[in-house]
Amino acid sequence: MRFGERLQALRKAKGYTLRDLAAKVGVGFTYLSKAENGKLAFADYPGEALIVKLAKALDADADELLILAKKIPPQIRKRVLQRPDAFRQLAGLNDEELDRLLEVMADK
């Protein structure tokens, strides 16, 4: 699922119009329409602060929206910067290896 699709689904689930949500987060409704439909230029894509506002207005998971917008949530970014060696190793795992690691972590 893309960021815009998820944003639109969350907005509709809340029963908000584009104008309703735009007013809640302080942007124009045409901007939100373009965001939902993937019509924004890369430079115009929502920043982290706006994505967090959208998540709050929609009672949604900010980290999920940030990731769908191809942005790294602050908590994850902080840990990557603290332990780049560990994240390099994680990035080198295939899906099966990563799933096994997650299973081991869940057992603890």
N, C-alpha and C positions, 0 to 999 in steps of 0.2 A: 504494500500500500504506500502511496506517495503522501507527502505532507498535506498537500491541498485536499486530497480525497478524505483524509482523516479529519482535517479541520472542518470540512463541510459536513461530514457525518456527525461529528460532535455538536456542531452548531444546530443542525436539524434535530438531533436527539433532545436538545434543550428547548426546542421550539423557537429559536431566535431567527429573526431575519438578518440579512447582511447588515442592514441599517442598525438593528438592535446591538449586534456584536461590535460593530464599528464604534458606536457611541460608548460602549463599555470600556473599550481599550484605547480610544482616542485616535483612530485613523479613519480615513474615508472608506465608505462602503465599496467604492469601485476598486480600491486597493485590495480589499479582502476578496472581492470577486475574482480579481486577477490571481491572487495567491491560491485560491481554491481551484482555479482552472489551469494552473501552471502557466500563466501568461506573463509572469514577471520576468524581467531581465535579471541576470544574476546579481548585479549591483543593487537592485531594488528588493532583493529577497529579505524577508523579515529577519531582524537581528535577534539575539538572545533575549534582550529585555522585552521586546514585543511578544515573542513566543511564550515567555513566562506569563505575561499579562493575559494572553489568549488562554493559556492553560488554566489560570485562576478563574477567569470569567466563565469557562466551560466546565469547571470542576474536573479537569483532565490531568493526566500525568505529564508534567512539564518535561521530564527526561525523554518520554516517548516522542513528544512533539519535536524536541530538539534533535533527537536522533533521526527522525524522519526528514527533518530539514537539513540533514547532513552537518549538524553542529554537535560538538562534544559537550555533554553536560559538565558543569563546573566541577562537580565532585570527581567525576571520572578523569577529567583533564588534570586535576591536582594530583591524583594518584599516579597517572602516567608520568607526569613530570618528576614525581618523587622516586619512582621505580621504573625507569625506562627499560632496564635490563629484563625485568619480569614480564613487561608487556611485549617486548620483542620476542621472548620465548612463547608467550601465549599466541601471538600473531602467527608464529611458525607452525602451530598445531593444525592438523586437519580436523574436520568436524567430528570424526569418531574419537580422536584423542581428546578433544575439548569436551565432548560429552562424558567420557570416562572421568576426566578431571572434575567436572561438575558433580558427577555422582559421588565421587570420593568426598568432595567438599560437603555435600548434602548429608552424608553419613556422620559427619563430625558434629 
